[in-house]
Amino acid sequence: MVAKADSVSIRAWVLENDVVAELPLDELANYRGDGFVWLHVDGAGRNGSPDLSAFVPGHAANALLASETRPRCDEADDAALINLRGTGREATIDTDRLVSIRVWVEARRVTSVTRNTLGALSKVEAAMRAGRLRDGGDFVSALAQAISIELDPKVAALGDRLDECEGEIENGDIYVLRRNITALRSQAIAFRRFVAPDRDALSTMAQLEFGWISKEDRMHLREAADRFARMAEELEAVRERAALLHEQLTDLRAEIVDRRSLAIAIVAFIFLPLTFITGLLGMNVEGIPFAQKEWAFWGVLGFCLVVALIVLGWFALRRWLED
């Protein structure tokens, strides 16, 4: 059953006798069957938060509805609180690139809360409807696998886009490349902020000595933790490579400015003596040599050409033109 109040969606499923059904919320608090129950709240905190005290202990309800969270895993009696981060189904106005899911896990009951819809939840819901989730261990391992598998190609795409930027350094627009590389580095930093703690949370979950976490569940949790570890290493590599490329672009821009400054200086140096000659001979005073000669203009022009060739020859002798 789905309950919506001020854009908050609350859904509950129960798996009993190999049959999956949505459970009405008014029956959920009093459910005492042997089936596996999953209660999910989506959109918590948008316009208030639902009261979960009838479904989970008070301290767990406060942790599930906290406004700010980071990935972690805490043991409490025969239950665990695990927070993870993954990609959202839709873009959010939040500065965090990854949205959170908070899960209170017991042997036969799971309560999860998201403030923004998690993209991987559709796969977990499909597994629940197919009857593959039979206890809390199955749920957490399926959630960890779904989040890591969905996030993996996005992290790999950052590395591929950085490779493309690296290939365009010689012939691309430096200023556009700098903006693109800065954006990639920002994304890598934002992802790594939560990917590394995701790895730690899943590693901790895999080590909890609960009877409802099977050997297969622990294997899936470690596999997801290993995938997060690999993504954290890839993000660290992207961040370092982006910093190096940014420095390379800065050096390249400085080199281009130096070359242009040298070209301007050479042109100015060539015209400096020519300007002196033309200025000297162009003074409106008596006594300018050969002022009345017919060949005077061409003579001055030829003299200026000789001076320019001498300056260019001197530059060539000093090998300044090769720079």
C-alpha positions as CSV (number, residue, x, y, z in Angstrom):
1,M,0.0,0.0,0.0
2,V,1.1,3.6,-0.7
3,A,0.5,6.5,1.6
4,K,1.3,10.0,0.5
5,A,1.3,13.1,2.7
6,D,2.9,16.3,1.6
7,S,4.9,14.5,-1.1
8,V,6.1,11.8,1.4
9,S,5.6,8.3,0.1
10,I,5.3,5.4,2.6
11,R,5.2,1.8,1.3
12,A,5.4,-1.6,2.9
13,W,5.8,-5.1,1.6
14,V,5.6,-8.5,3.3
15,L,7.0,-11.8,2.1
16,E,5.2,-14.7,3.7
17,N,4.8,-18.3,2.5
18,D,6.7,-17.4,-0.7
19,V,4.0,-14.7,-1.5
20,V,4.8,-11.0,-1.7
21,A,2.1,-8.5,-0.9
22,E,1.9,-4.8,-0.1
23,L,0.8,-4.4,3.6
24,P,-1.6,-1.6,4.7
25,L,0.1,0.8,7.0
26,D,-2.6,0.4,9.7
27,E,-1.8,-3.3,9.9
28,L,2.0,-3.0,9.7
29,A,2.5,-1.9,13.3
30,N,0.5,-4.9,14.6
31,Y,1.9,-7.4,12.2
32,R,3.3,-10.4,14.1
33,G,3.6,-13.0,11.4
34,D,6.8,-14.9,10.4
35,G,7.1,-13.1,7.1
36,F,9.9,-10.7,6.1
37,V,8.6,-7.0,6.1
38,W,10.1,-4.0,4.4
39,L,8.9,-0.5,5.2
40,H,10.2,2.3,3.0
41,V,9.7,6.0,3.4
42,D,10.6,8.3,0.5
43,G,10.7,12.1,0.7
44,A,11.2,12.4,4.4
45,G,12.0,15.9,5.5
46,R,10.5,17.7,2.5
47,N,7.4,18.9,4.4
48,G,7.8,17.2,7.8
49,S,8.7,13.6,8.7
50,P,6.5,10.7,9.5
51,D,6.3,9.1,12.9
52,L,8.3,5.9,12.9
53,S,8.1,5.2,16.6
54,A,5.5,2.5,16.0
55,F,7.8,0.5,13.7
56,V,11.4,1.0,15.1
57,P,12.9,2.0,18.5
58,G,13.1,5.7,19.3
59,H,16.9,6.1,18.8
60,A,16.6,4.3,15.5
61,A,13.7,6.6,14.3
62,N,15.8,9.6,15.2
63,A,18.8,8.3,13.2
64,L,16.6,7.4,10.2
65,L,15.1,10.9,10.0
66,A,18.3,12.9,10.7
67,S,18.7,15.8,8.3
68,E,22.5,15.2,7.7
69,T,24.0,11.7,7.5
70,R,27.2,10.1,6.2
71,P,27.7,6.4,5.4
72,R,28.2,4.3,8.5
73,C,27.2,1.1,10.1
74,D,26.3,0.7,13.8
75,E,25.3,-2.5,15.7
76,A,22.5,-2.4,18.2
77,D,21.5,-5.6,20.0
78,D,20.3,-7.9,17.2
79,A,19.8,-5.1,14.7
80,A,22.0,-2.7,12.7
81,L,21.7,0.8,11.4
82,I,23.5,1.3,8.1
83,N,23.6,4.5,6.0
84,L,24.7,4.4,2.4
85,R,25.0,6.9,-0.5
86,G,24.2,6.3,-4.1
87,T,23.0,8.1,-7.3
88,G,19.6,9.7,-7.2
89,R,16.9,8.9,-9.7
90,E,16.6,12.6,-10.5
91,A,18.9,15.5,-10.1
92,T,18.6,17.3,-6.8
93,I,19.2,20.9,-5.7
94,D,21.3,19.6,-2.9
95,T,25.1,20.2,-3.2
96,D,25.8,16.5,-2.5
97,R,26.0,14.5,-5.7
98,L,24.9,11.3,-4.0
99,V,21.7,10.8,-2.1
100,S,21.4,9.0,1.2
101,I,19.5,5.9,2.3
102,R,19.2,5.1,6.0
103,V,18.3,1.5,6.9
104,W,17.3,-0.1,10.2
105,V,17.9,-3.8,9.6
106,E,16.5,-6.6,11.7
107,A,16.2,-10.3,11.0
108,R,12.6,-10.2,9.8
109,R,12.0,-6.5,9.4
110,V,13.7,-3.7,7.5
111,T,12.9,0.0,7.7
112,S,14.5,2.3,5.1
113,V,14.2,6.1,4.7
114,T,15.3,8.4,1.8
115,R,14.9,12.1,1.5
116,N,15.5,11.9,-2.3
117,T,14.6,8.9,-4.4
118,L,17.6,6.5,-4.7
119,G,18.0,5.2,-8.3
120,A,19.0,1.7,-7.1
121,L,15.8,1.2,-5.1
122,S,13.9,0.0,-8.2
123,K,16.2,-3.0,-8.5
124,V,15.8,-3.8,-4.8
125,E,12.0,-3.5,-5.1
126,A,12.1,-5.8,-8.1
127,A,14.0,-8.4,-6.0
128,M,11.5,-8.0,-3.2
129,R,8.6,-8.5,-5.5
130,A,10.3,-11.6,-7.0
131,G,10.6,-13.1,-3.5
132,R,14.4,-13.1,-3.4
133,L,14.7,-11.1,-0.2
134,R,13.9,-13.3,2.7
135,D,15.7,-11.5,5.6
136,G,17.6,-8.5,6.5
137,G,20.9,-9.9,5.2
138,D,19.4,-10.5,1.8
139,F,18.1,-6.9,1.7
140,V,21.3,-5.2,2.7
141,S,23.4,-7.3,0.3
142,A,21.0,-6.6,-2.6
143,L,20.9,-2.9,-1.8
144,A,24.7,-2.7,-1.6
145,Q,25.1,-4.6,-4.9
146,A,22.5,-2.4,-6.6
147,I,24.1,0.9,-5.4
148,S,27.6,-0.1,-6.3
149,I,26.7,-1.5,-9.8
150,E,24.7,1.7,-10.7
151,L,27.5,4.0,-9.5
152,D,30.4,2.2,-11.1
153,P,29.8,3.3,-14.7
154,K,29.4,6.9,-13.6
155,V,32.8,6.8,-11.9
156,A,34.3,5.1,-14.9
157,A,32.8,7.8,-17.2
158,L,34.7,10.5,-15.2
159,G,38.0,8.7,-16.1
160,D,37.0,8.4,-19.8
161,R,36.1,12.1,-20.0
162,L,39.4,13.0,-18.4
163,D,41.2,10.9,-21.0
164,E,39.4,12.8,-23.8
165,C,40.5,16.1,-22.2
166,E,44.1,14.9,-22.0
167,G,44.0,14.0,-25.7
168,E,42.8,17.5,-26.6
169,I,45.5,19.4,-24.7
170,E,47.7,20.0,-27.7
171,N,45.0,21.1,-30.1
172,G,42.0,22.0,-28.0
173,D,40.8,25.3,-26.5
174,I,42.8,25.7,-23.3
175,Y,40.1,27.8,-21.6
176,V,37.3,25.3,-22.4
177,L,39.5,22.4,-21.3
178,R,40.3,24.1,-18.0
179,R,36.6,24.5,-17.2
180,N,35.9,20.9,-18.2
181,I,38.7,19.5,-16.1
182,T,37.7,21.6,-13.1
183,A,34.2,20.3,-13.4
184,L,35.4,16.7,-13.5
185,R,37.7,17.2,-10.5
186,S,34.8,18.7,-8.6
187,Q,32.6,15.7,-9.4
188,A,35.4,13.3,-8.4
189,I,35.8,15.0,-5.0
190,A,32.1,15.0,-4.4
191,F,31.8,11.3,-5.2
192,R,34.8,10.3,-3.2
193,R,33.4,12.1,-0.1
194,F,30.9,9.3,0.2
195,V,32.3,6.4,-1.8
196,A,35.1,5.7,0.6
197,P,32.7,5.7,3.7
198,D,30.3,3.4,1.8
199,R,33.2,0.9,1.5
200,D,33.9,1.2,5.3
201,A,30.2,0.8,6.2
202,L,29.7,-2.3,4.1
203,S,33.0,-3.9,5.4
204,T,31.7,-3.3,8.9
205,M,28.3,-4.8,8.0
206,A,30.0,-7.9,6.6
207,Q,31.8,-8.5,9.9
208,L,28.7,-8.3,12.2
209,E,28.1,-11.7,13.8
210,F,24.4,-11.9,13.1
211,G,22.8,-15.2,12.4
212,W,20.5,-13.7,9.7
213,I,23.6,-12.6,7.7
214,S,24.4,-15.7,5.7
215,K,27.7,-16.6,4.2
216,E,26.4,-15.7,0.7
217,D,25.2,-12.3,2.0
218,R,28.7,-11.6,3.5
219,M,30.3,-12.5,0.2
220,H,28.0,-10.1,-1.6
221,L,28.7,-7.4,1.0
222,R,32.4,-7.8,0.6
223,E,32.1,-7.8,-3.2
224,A,30.2,-4.5,-3.0
225,A,32.7,-3.1,-0.6
226,D,35.5,-4.1,-2.9
227,R,33.8,-2.4,-5.8
228,F,33.4,0.8,-3.7
229,A,37.1,0.5,-2.8
230,R,38.1,0.3,-6.5
231,M,35.8,3.3,-7.3
232,A,37.5,5.3,-4.4
233,E,40.9,4.5,-6.0
234,E,39.6,5.6,-9.4
235,L,38.2,8.8,-8.1
236,E,41.5,9.6,-6.3
237,A,43.3,8.9,-9.5
238,V,40.9,11.2,-11.4
239,R,41.4,14.0,-8.9
240,E,45.2,13.7,-9.0
241,R,45.3,13.5,-12.8
242,A,42.9,16.5,-13.1
243,A,45.2,18.5,-10.9
244,L,48.2,17.6,-13.0
245,L,46.4,18.4,-16.2
246,H,45.3,21.7,-14.8
247,E,48.9,22.5,-14.0
248,Q,49.9,21.4,-17.5
249,L,47.3,23.7,-19.0
250,T,48.5,26.6,-16.8
251,D,52.1,26.0,-18.0
252,L,51.0,25.7,-21.6
253,R,49.1,29.0,-21.4
254,A,52.1,30.7,-19.8
255,E,54.3,29.3,-22.7
256,I,51.8,30.6,-25.3
257,V,51.9,34.0,-23.6
258,D,55.7,34.0,-23.6
259,R,55.9,33.1,-27.3
260,R,53.4,35.9,-28.2
261,S,55.3,38.3,-26.0
262,L,58.6,37.4,-27.7
263,A,57.1,37.8,-31.1
264,I,55.8,41.3,-30.1
265,A,59.2,42.2,-28.6
266,I,61.0,41.1,-31.9
267,V,58.6,43.2,-34.0
268,A,59.0,46.1,-31.7
269,F,62.8,45.8,-31.7
270,I,62.9,45.7,-35.5
271,F,60.8,48.9,-35.8
272,L,62.6,50.7,-33.0
273,P,65.6,51.8,-35.1
274,L,63.4,52.3,-38.1
275,T,61.2,54.6,-36.1
276,F,64.2,56.5,-34.9
277,I,65.4,56.9,-38.5
278,T,62.1,58.1,-39.9
279,G,61.5,60.4,-37.0
280,L,65.0,61.9,-37.4
281,L,64.6,62.5,-41.1
282,G,61.0,63.6,-40.8
283,M,61.9,66.7,-38.7
284,N,60.6,69.9,-40.3
285,V,64.0,71.8,-40.0
286,E,66.5,73.0,-42.5
287,G,69.6,71.0,-43.3
288,I,68.0,67.5,-43.9
289,P,70.6,65.8,-46.2
290,F,69.4,65.0,-49.7
291,A,66.0,66.4,-49.1
292,Q,65.8,67.8,-52.6
293,K,67.0,64.7,-54.4
294,E,64.6,62.6,-56.4
295,W,66.0,59.4,-55.1
296,A,65.9,60.5,-51.4
297,F,62.7,58.6,-50.5
298,W,63.8,55.4,-52.0
299,G,67.2,55.8,-50.5
300,V,65.7,56.2,-47.0
301,L,63.4,53.2,-47.7
302,G,66.4,51.1,-48.7
303,F,68.4,52.2,-45.7
304,C,65.5,51.1,-43.4
305,L,65.4,47.8,-45.2
306,V,69.1,47.2,-44.7
307,V,68.7,48.1,-41.0
308,A,65.8,45.6,-40.6
309,L,67.8,42.8,-42.3
310,I,70.7,43.5,-40.0
311,V,68.5,43.2,-36.9
312,L,66.9,40.0,-38.3
313,G,70.3,38.6,-39.0
314,W,71.4,39.4,-35.5
315,F,68.3,37.6,-34.1
316,A,69.1,34.6,-36.3
317,L,72.7,34.6,-35.2
318,R,71.5,34.5,-31.5
319,R,68.9,31.9,-32.4
320,W,66.0,33.9,-30.9
321,L,63.9,33.2,-33.9
322,E,64.0,29.4,-33.2
323,D,62.2,30.0,-29.9
